[in-house]
Amino acid sequence: MRFPYQVICLVLLAVFGWLPAAPRAQGAGTPSTPGVPKTDQQKSGEAIFQQNCTLCHVFSGDKKRFNVQSSTELIGLYKRPTVTDEAVRTLILVGMPGRMPSFRYTLAAREIYDLIAYLKIR
Amino acid sequence: MSRFRLCVLGARSAPKRYCQPAKASGISRAKPLAGLCLVAGWLVAGLPVESQSQRSIGGVVTSSDGKPLEGAAVSTRAEGSTMTTSVWTNQQGEYSFPPLPDGRYRMWAQAVRFTLTRAEQTLAVGKEVRQNFTLPPYADVWRQLDDIEWFESLPDDTPEDRGMPGRMKRVLHYNCGTCHNSGYLFAKRFSAADWELIHTHMSNLTSRADPPYDDEGITNKARETEYTDEAPGGGTFASPMLDAGGKPLGAQKRLMEFYKKDIIAYLTRVRGPEAYPMAWRTLPRPTGDAANIVVTEYDVPEGGTLNRLDPKTGRMTQFTLGRDGGTARNDTPAYYLNEYRNGSDWSRGIRNQFQEIGQHDLKVGRDGYVYLPPGIGRDLDPQGNVWFSGAGGGVKFDVKAETFTVYPLPKGWEGFENGKGVDSQGRFWAATAAGAYRLDPRTGQYTLFPSVTPLGRPYGLTVDREDKAWFAQIAVDKIGYVDGRTGDVGEVTLPPIADEPMTDEDRKTERGWTWNQPIYGKGPRRLQADPRGDYVWASSYFGGLLSRIHIRTKQLTEYKLPGPYRFGNPYEPVVDKNGIVWVSMSNADLLARFDPRTERFTFYPIPTRGHNARNIDVDNTPAIPEVWVPYQAGGKVARVQFRTNPAR
């Protein structure tokens, strides 16, 4: 059972681990601007993101302050061609050992769908 | 944590005055005719001016079995409005709103263990409006819990409690509670490995509040002595703790590491992969006087500059200091709010419109407005002008001229800490790493008064009616003071907690700064002097108690918050014209009232989950004083009014 799990983690790392710097709204040196949720599902997803993700997935300009150099701010995540709903869902459920906790015990299925809906427009 | 760490911009010199006239467009600039026109404009536009209507909405709230629900919250908000009004039901399940302007209203009723139920109503001429609610039961009660209900529900007899029931609640409260409301933390469940990962991240984060603390070394300069700031209070730790690279750990990370195994084991046991048989213990719903209130909540933006709120309309005006020194005046621009994040629906279990960056302070002006300054710490001077800090110095906002004046700190002087105050002579006081600063606005001169105990982390500050400035030293459980008339300094020591569950090892742990403390510590944070009396009141955030100090004899009396309220993080105490002490609670959706004559607390409900109240104020203008509460996490400020009609 360990082997497939490690394979999954490696695949997830390959997909998410070295995301390019998030696109900036107004060029280098200005704060990143996440997309604004419009639907109820996106709003719910943003709330779940704020509650569970923001202490690590901080804005790029805050990385040094929060001492989280390795994470990304996840703005423009779905612009990356390899990112799919299923990959994101798996990452949220499985996490990355030593890097990101698994949310399988915290988030209900509906909450993960809402979170993905938000990540698509973030 | 000071969010507006100041940089020093100028030398000790005359203040920079920024007196570019504001653009006239409001009623507060001594133009009565313009003001009348504006009020007339609001009326025509149908905006919610309270005197427009005497109609209201009332009804009954019952559970599914038809029994009346006492203490249920009923809230309403007009279409297009930024104001939400909430009331609570009486013993018969009845509620009634105060008079509301005509309009279309969304309504909702809720109580813990019951499903939020919504309705819509229209208030119009000649129409009596009744709206009853029937609330079905709600299964996922944990989503609705108040933060102290989480503490009530946690087990206190686990192996990690080490035979001291309740020890681990305190360990978590003292190590996690400064940054995280309980519900934010305990609603999550992780494996042991993941809790360890999170602990490591938090431990690294909290170490960022460790030294160097006194960046400018002003404590050393003021005392002409070299102080080591490794340990709170000055000095070094007797037994160093080293990280993997051999570097000594700072004060806060030492505490995190000391409790690491117990924290991870306890969280994995209680909030881990295996469902722990939690007994959800909820507080009784409000009854009697505690339910006989009206809370009006106003949406407000994150802050960052001075906003002025008109309580009658909810309209906000924003004042900003331009690079050219001028003061710009505008309607507060539109801002983004997400109702899933604002705590109004308790079952969403999510309470972080602005996390820790929402409105921290407010001050009720003498001109009918409520001022929302940026940063932390504020006061009014004898003329009613608003003082706070920013732009590298003390800042005065002249409420009549609507202009800022900045009084820069001298170059090389350590910046302000959180507390600010103004004495009877109009001199501005501010806490700083070395003690307290006093600014004479007539000359622009700052004077430093070093604290008796160095490096105690001065925090909140207040000035009493005899011009003594008092400041909490959160890291060493002391309250310092400076006699503004003589320059004498002194301090009052709060004794350590001795009557709560802790082991001998717990008692030997050493101090942290502001985010982490040993579980015998109290953590005095904010304090306010009674402007008409002889006492200063301080709240101990970690210890869950109020301290009263006589301003002349320095006699100390302490009052512990009862039962579960001990974990409510009492924040700022403010004394009203009747001598009643009001205390904001940052880890309970409650407003505390303490009557010094009866020595009894009463707790009033706040209708937003995870509101995280901070620096409050009292409006003594009405016959019955009203309390104003900023929600740092909830993205709102609230006016709490107390009704006298028991029948409602």
Interface residues (C-beta under 8 A of the other chain):
Chain A: V36 P37 D40 K43 S44 E46 A47 I48 Q50 Q51 N52 T54 L55 C56 R65 F66 N67 V68 G95 P97 G98 R99 M100 P101 S102 Y105 T106
Chain B: Y184 A187 K188 R189 F190 S191 A193 D194 W195 L197 I198 H201 N204 L205 R208 G272 P273 Y336 N338 E339 Y340 R341 R348 I350 N352 Q355
